[in-house]
C-alpha cells in the first residue's frame, strides 16, 4: 500500500483532517527521503511535513525553506514559511493545520500519532533505497575491517568507520567496536582506548533517506579456539529468527511468536537463557529497530519488511539487515566479498549463507 493510501485510511479511521511529522525518520518517510535535520542532538527537525488527503505541505522557517525546497522535497510539495524569529515550529503547525489533526511531536491542540505503525511494511521504492544504503554500509564496514590491525584501538577503528560510512552519504547513529577483551565482557562495546588484540567485532547502524541499516563483521588476528563455534551458533539463531519471521509474517503473528523461536534455538544449541544477556533485534526500516522482539511483544510481523536480528553468544555476534517477504529472505548488507558460512535454522527448513569470521 502506498504511503498516501495508508495516510488516507489513517485520517478516515481517526476522524482527522491532517497528520504532521517532524521527527527526522518520519519526515523522510513522508517526503520520499527528505532530510529536515540541522542539529542531530534534537529529536525534532527544522521542518514538519503534513498530509491532509490532498497533498503534502511542509512548514519551516525562512532560513531553511529555500534549501529544503531545492534539495530535500518533491516538486509538488507546498511550503509554508514563517520567520525564524517569530513562530516556533509547533506554533506554526498549529496555525496552518486544519483540525482535528495529529502530529508526531508536541503541537498544542493536536493528537499524537504512532508513526512506526504507519511506516510498515516497506514500499517498492523504499526497498530499492534500502538495497542501495545496505550495499554502501556493508562496503564501508568491510573496507575498514580488512585494514585494521590488532594494535589499533577501538576508538581509532570507530573513527575510520564513521569516515567511511559518512563518505557514502550516510549518517552513523551507532558505531560500536569491541576488542577481544571488551567484546567478551560487554554486549554493547562502545569504543574506548583499548587495543583490538586477538579479534574484534565491528557493529554499526547507519541511516540515509530515513532508512536504517545494521550490520556486524568479525575480524580475527589470533582467534581464540571458541570464536568460530560461538559465531556459528549466533548465525544459526539469526537464521532461525529469519525463518520464523517469514512464517509468522505469513500467518499474521507477532514479534513474541518469533521470539519464542529464538529462545528455542538458543536452548537447542546448548545456550539456554543466553537471550537474556542482550536484545535480539527485530523489525528495521525508518528506525534502527521499528520494534525489538520480547517474549510479550504483540507488534505485528509485517511483510515485506527489513529485519535486523542480532544474536550474541559470549563474545560472538551475527547481525545483518535482511528483507523478508512471503517468498523468501534477501540479505541486504552484503558485498559478496566477505567469507561466508552456510548454516541451517533450528526447527525450520531454511539454510542461509552468513558472514563468517575473517582471519587476518
N, C-alpha and C positions, 0 to 999 in steps of 0.2 A: 504494500500500500504506500502510495506517495506521501510525502510529508504533509502536503496541504490537505489530502484526504483524511489523514489522521487528525489534523487540527480541526477540520470541519466537523468531524464526528465528536471531538472533544468539546467544541463550543456548543454543539447541539445537545449533547448529553448533559451538560452542566448549566445550560441556560445562560451562556456568556456571549458577549458581543466581541470580545478581543482577548488575546493572550500575549504576554510580553516576556522576552528572555534577554537578560543582561549578563548572566553568568557566561564566561567565555565559551565553554563547550556547547551550551545550548544555542548561544548566538551563532556559533559556527554551524551547528546543525540546521538551523532555520535559514541561514543565508547561503548555504552551499559551500561553507569553508571560510567565511569571513572572520577576520581577527579583530576583536574590539579591545585588545589588551595593550596598555602602555606600561603600567606598573604591575609586575607579576606578583607583588606582595598582596594584592587585593583579590577578593572573591568575585567582585563585580567589575565589569569592564567600563569603558568610557562611552558606550552606546548601548541602547536597548533596541531589539528587533521585535516588532509586533505584527500579528496577523489577525485580521478582522473578518475573514471569509471572502474578501475581495482581493486582497493583495498584501504586500509587505511594506511596512513603514518602519523606518529607523529614526530614533530620536538620539541626538547627540549635541555637543556644543560647537560653537563656531571655530574652535581650534581644530577639531577632529573631522568635521563634516567634509571638507574638500578631499582629504586623504582617503577617508572611507569610501566616498562616492567614486573616486578614481581607481582605487586599488582593492577594495575589500567587498564591495556589494554588487549584486546583479543589476543589470542596466535598468530594470523596471522597478527598482526599489524607490519608494518616495522617502525623502529625507526631511525631517522636521528639525530645525536648528534653533538652539537657544544660545544666548550669550554666556560665555564661561563664568562671568561674574554675577549672573542672575540666578535662575533656577538651577538646582541640582538635578541629577538625572531622575531621581524618583519623583520629584515635584513636576518635572517636565512631562514625564509619562502620565502622571495623574491628570495633568491639564489637557493633554491631547487625546487621551484614550476615550473611546466610547465606553459606556458602562451598562451592565456589570462586566467586569473583566478580572483576569488573573495575571499574576506575574511570578517569576522565579526568584525575585528579590523583594525586599520590603518596600511596597508602594502604598501610601495611605489610601484606604478605601478599596483596595483590590485584594482579591483572594489569592491564596498561594497555589502553585501548580507543581506536581511531581513530574519534572521533565524527563526523568530517566525512563518511566514507563512509555512515554511518547516516542522516545528515541529508539525503541526496539520494535521489530527487528530492523536490520540494515536494508537499505535500498540498493538497487543495482549500481547506481552511481557511487554511493558510499563504499561499496565493496571494491570498486576499482580504485578509489582513493586509498583504501586500506592496503590493497596489494602493493601500490607504489610506496607508501610510507614504510610498510613492513620490510620490503626489499632493501630500502635505503638504511633502515635501522640495523638489519642483520649485517649488511656490508660494513657499516661503520664499526659495530662491535667486534666483528671478526677481524677486521684490519688491525684494531688495537690489540686484541688478544694474541695475534700472531707476532706482534712486535715486543710485547712486554717480557721482562726478564725477572728472575727470582729476587734480585736485589732492588727492583723497582718498589716504590712504596704504593700503598693503596691510594693515597691522595694524588700521586703523580699519574697513575693509571686512570683515576676518575677524571682528572683534567683532560687527559687525552680522549676519553670517551665523550665528554661534553663537546670538545672541539670538533671531533669527527661527526657527531650527530648534528650539531648546530650548523656545520658546513653544508649539510644536506637540507637545510631549511626547516629543521625540526627543533622543538623545544626539549628540554631534559628535566622534567619534574622529578624523576627518580634515577639516581646513579649510585649503585652500590658496588663496592669492590671488597671481596673478602679474601684476606690472606689465609694460608693454610691453618694458622693458629686461630684466627678470629672467626673463620667460617665454621669451624667446629664448635665454637663457643656460642655464637650468636646466629640467629636466623636472618636478622636484618643487619648486615655488616656495613654500617655507614662508614665511609672511608676515614682512615686515620693514618698517622705517620708510622706505619708498620710495613716492613718488607714482606713481599709475597711469600717467599720461602718455597716449600715443596710444590704447592699448587695454588690456584686462585679461582674464585668464582666472580664473574663479571655479570651483573644483573642491571638492566635498565628498563625504564618505561619512558618512551618518547612520544611527543604529540605533534601533529600537523593537521591542518584543516579541521581541527576539533576532534580528530580521532587519536586514540592512544594505542600504542603497540608495545608489548613487553616481551623480553627475551633474556635468556641466561646462557653464557658459554663458560665451560670449564677448561682451563689450560693447566697442564701438569709439567713440572720440570723434573721432579724426583718423587713421583707419586707414591703415597702410602699404599700398601697392598690392598686395602679395602676400598679404595676410591672407585674403581671400575664397578665393583659389585654393588655398592650402595647407589651409584649413579644409575646402574641398570634397574635397580628396584624402584628408584624415583621415576624413571622413564615408564616402567610398567604401571605404576599408579597413575601417571599422567595419561597414558594410553587408555586405561580403564575409565578415567573421568571423561575422556573424549567419546569413548564408545557409549557410556551411559548418557552423556549429553545428547547424542544423536537419538538414542532410543527413547529417552524421557521426553525430548522435544517432539518427537513424532506422536507420542501418546498423550501429550498435553500435561505433563507432570511438572514438578517443582524442583528448585535448587536443592531442597532437602532430600529428594529422591536420588539425585546424583551424588550427594554427599554420602548417602548410605553405601553406594558402590565404592566410593573412595575409602571409607572405613574398612569395608570388607577386603579390599585389595591390600591395604597395609597389613591386616591380620593374616591373610593368606600367605604373604611374603615373609612373615616372621617379625613384623614390626607393629604388632597390635598396640594401639594407643599413640603411635608416633604422630598422628594427625593433630594431637593436642598441642604440639610444640610450635606450630606455625599455621597461619591460614593457608588454605589450599587453592585459592583463586576463584575464578568464576567468569561471568559474562564480561566482555570488554567491548567498547565502542567509543562513545563520546565521553568516556571516563576510563581511568585506568582499570577499574572494575565497576561496571554498572551495578553489580551486586557481588557479594562474596558469599560463597556457599557455607552454610552451617547446618547442623542437624535439623533445626526447626525453620529454616528459611523457606517461605512459601512463595518466593518470587517465581513467576512462570519462566520456563525454559523456552525461549523464542528461537525460531529458525527462519531464515538464515541469520546467523549472528556470530560475532567474534567471541572466542573463548580463550582465556589465558589461565590455564591451570598451572600451579607452581609447587608441586610436592617436594618436600625435603626429607632427607634421611641422614641425620647426624653427620653433617659436613659435606653432603652431596645434594644436588638440586637438579631438576629438569623443568624447563619453562620455555614455552614459545607461544606465539599467537597463532591460533587456528581458526579457520572459517568452518563452521559446522552447519550443514543444511540437511534436508531429509534424505539426500542421496549419499553423502559422504563427509569426509573430513579432509580439509585442504590446509596444509602447512603454509603459513604466510611469511613468517620471519625466517627466510632461508635464502641462501645464495647458491646452493649446490656445490660449494667449495669446502665445506667443513665435514670432517669424518662423521659418519652416522652408524647407528647400530639398530638392527631390526628387533623389535620387541613386541610381545603379544599382550593384549589386555587380559585382565584377570576376570574370568567369567563371561567374556564376550568374544564373539568371533570377529576380532579386529586385530590386524598386525600393522604396525607403523614403523617407519624409519625415524629414529630420534637422534638428536645431536649428541654425539658421544664426547668423551674426554679427548682433547687434543694433546698429545705428548710432544714436548719440545726438547 
